[in-house]
């Protein structure tokens, strides 16, 4: 059943991405509104129930979160009211047609294999921040297997320190259990979102390392709680 839902999701996603891209190019001044409608549709289609803990501070200009699934982006776009500028790998924006889901709303595409990519990242980030768009990043740099968080890459730290940003750390749980695009499986479920206290970036402190440690600590504790809850449900 999960595989069937995964195939249906792939077909639905492919069709709606195409429609969304066309609408974003057609209504260039309203790309954020188009994205919000699309994300609401995805949340409904996937049967997602949200459980939040803590407070989202939308005054922050950098949002960092752990990464397990494509659903992480859908959830954060659904929750956040501002026009987020996501930092994505160049490989995604280079995809035939579907790369326009990055290009049309002017997300930030970086080439991690090129040293000039870091300079481009700072330049593009400055542009989006000047336009009032918060930067959204996965500091791990890639998806984890859902059992632990990976070590942070320096990109988020570099942006935050350069522009003296206020940072909102976020932990997202259960997204991989709901949408596993690699195995092409999907099922309805509950996503838990934990907002940590905002942090002020300061190159004179080790705020980034402390934030990484705190996020990993919160993730591990929350994952343990989720596993106990799952075990109790199975026993019942």
C-alpha positions in Angstrom: 0.0 0.0 0.0 2.9 2.4 0.8 4.4 1.7 -2.5 1.1 2.4 -4.3 0.7 5.7 -2.4 4.4 6.5 -3.3 3.7 6.0 -7.0 0.5 8.1 -6.9 2.5 10.8 -5.0 5.2 10.8 -7.7 2.6 11.2 -10.5 0.7 13.9 -8.5 3.8 15.7 -7.6 5.1 15.7 -11.2 1.9 17.1 -12.5 1.5 19.7 -9.9 5.2 20.8 -10.1 4.7 21.4 -13.8 1.5 23.5 -13.2 3.2 25.4 -10.3 6.2 26.3 -12.5 4.0 27.6 -15.3 2.0 29.6 -12.8 5.1 31.1 -11.2 6.4 32.3 -14.5 3.0 33.6 -15.5 2.5 35.5 -12.2 6.1 36.5 -11.4 5.1 38.9 -8.7 3.1 36.3 -6.9 5.4 33.3 -6.8 5.1 33.0 -3.0 1.3 32.9 -3.1 1.5 30.2 -5.8 4.0 28.1 -3.6 1.7 28.5 -0.6 -1.3 27.1 -2.4 0.8 24.2 -3.8 2.1 23.4 -0.3 -1.3 23.4 1.2 -2.4 21.0 -1.5 0.6 18.7 -0.8 -0.2 18.7 3.0 -3.8 17.7 2.3 -2.9 15.1 -0.3 -0.3 13.5 2.0 -2.7 13.4 4.9 -0.3 15.3 7.2 -1.1 16.1 10.8 1.2 18.7 12.4 2.3 18.7 16.0 4.3 21.8 17.1 6.4 22.6 20.1 7.9 25.9 21.0 7.4 29.2 19.1 8.3 30.0 15.5 9.9 33.5 15.4 9.3 34.8 11.9 11.5 37.9 12.6 14.6 35.6 12.1 16.3 35.9 8.8 17.9 32.4 8.8 16.0 29.2 9.4 18.1 26.0 9.9 16.7 22.5 10.2 17.6 18.9 10.0 16.9 17.1 6.8 15.5 13.6 6.2 12.9 13.9 3.4 11.4 16.1 0.7 8.6 16.6 3.1 10.8 18.8 5.3 10.6 21.6 2.7 6.8 21.1 2.3 6.2 21.3 6.0 8.3 24.4 6.6 6.8 26.2 3.5 3.4 25.4 4.8 4.1 26.7 8.3 6.2 29.8 7.6 4.4 32.9 6.4 7.4 34.7 4.9 8.8 34.1 1.4 11.7 31.7 2.2 14.7 31.6 0.0 15.9 28.0 0.1 19.5 27.1 -0.5 19.6 24.1 -2.9 22.3 22.0 -4.6 23.1 23.0 -8.2 22.2 19.5 -9.3 18.5 20.2 -8.5 18.3 23.4 -10.4 20.0 21.7 -13.4 17.3 19.1 -13.7 15.4 19.2 -17.0 12.2 21.3 -16.4 11.8 20.4 -12.7 14.9 22.5 -12.0 12.6 25.5 -12.6 11.0 24.8 -9.2 14.2 26.4 -7.9 14.7 29.0 -10.7 11.2 30.4 -11.0 10.8 31.5 -7.3 14.5 32.6 -7.3 15.7 30.2 -4.7 19.5 30.0 -4.2 21.4 27.4 -6.2 25.0 26.6 -5.2 27.8 24.5 -6.7 29.4 22.8 -3.7 32.2 21.4 -5.8 33.4 24.9 -6.8 35.1 27.3 -4.4 33.4 30.2 -6.2 30.2 28.7 -5.0 30.7 30.1 -1.5 31.2 33.6 -3.0 28.0 33.1 -5.0 26.2 31.9 -1.9 27.0 35.1 0.0 26.1 37.3 -3.0 22.8 35.5 -3.6 21.9 35.5 0.1 22.6 39.3 0.4 20.2 39.8 -2.5 17.4 37.8 -1.0 17.8 39.3 2.4 17.7 42.8 0.9 14.4 41.8 -0.6 13.0 40.8 2.8 13.3 37.0 2.3 14.7 34.8 5.1 17.3 32.2 4.1 16.3 28.5 4.7 19.0 25.9 4.9 19.8 22.4 5.9 23.2 22.8 7.7 23.8 19.0 7.4 24.1 19.6 3.6 22.3 16.4 2.7 19.6 14.0 3.9 20.2 11.8 6.9 18.8 8.3 7.4 16.5 9.6 10.2 18.4 7.9 13.1 20.8 10.8 13.9 21.8 14.2 12.6 24.9 14.7 10.5 27.7 17.1 11.2 27.0 20.7 10.1 28.6 22.2 7.0 30.0 25.8 7.3 27.7 27.5 4.9 24.9 28.5 7.3 27.5 29.8 9.8 29.3 31.8 7.1 26.0 33.5 6.0 24.8 34.2 9.5 28.1 35.7 10.7 28.6 37.7 7.5 25.2 39.4 7.8 24.8 39.3 11.6 21.6 37.3 11.3 19.2 36.1 14.0 18.8 32.3 13.5 15.8 30.1 14.1 16.8 26.4 14.7 14.1 23.9 13.9 13.8 20.1 14.5 11.5 18.1 12.2 10.6 14.5 13.0 8.8 11.6 11.2 9.0 13.1 7.7 11.0 10.2 6.4 8.4 7.7 7.8 5.8 9.5 5.7 7.6 10.3 2.5 10.6 8.3 1.4 11.3 9.4 -2.1 14.3 7.1 -2.5 12.2 4.0 -1.8 9.2 5.6 -3.5 7.0 5.0 -0.4 4.4 7.3 1.2 1.7 7.1 3.9 -0.4 9.5 6.0 1.0 10.5 9.3 2.0 12.9 12.0 4.9 15.4 11.7 6.4 16.8 14.8 8.0 20.2 14.6 10.1 21.6 17.5 11.2 25.3 17.5 14.3 26.0 19.5 15.0 29.5 20.9 16.4 31.9 18.3 20.1 32.5 18.4 22.0 35.7 17.4 24.9 35.0 15.2 28.2 36.5 16.3 31.6 35.6 14.8 33.2 36.2 18.2 31.3 33.3 19.8 30.9 29.6 19.1 27.1 30.0 18.7 27.1 27.7 15.6 28.8 24.8 17.4 26.6 25.3 20.4 23.5 25.3 18.2 24.6 22.2 16.4 25.1 20.4 19.8 21.7 21.6 21.1 19.8 20.6 17.9 21.4 17.1 18.0 20.5 16.8 21.7 16.9 17.8 21.1 16.7 15.6 18.1 18.0 12.5 19.9 15.6 13.0 22.9 12.6 13.6 20.7 13.4 10.6 18.5 13.6 8.4 21.6 10.2 9.7 22.7 8.8 8.9 19.2 10.2 5.4 19.3 8.7 4.8 22.7 5.3 6.1 21.5 5.5 3.8 18.4 6.5 0.8 20.5 3.5 1.5 22.9 1.1 1.7 19.9 2.4 -1.6 18.5 2.0 -3.3 21.9 -1.5 -2.0 22.2 
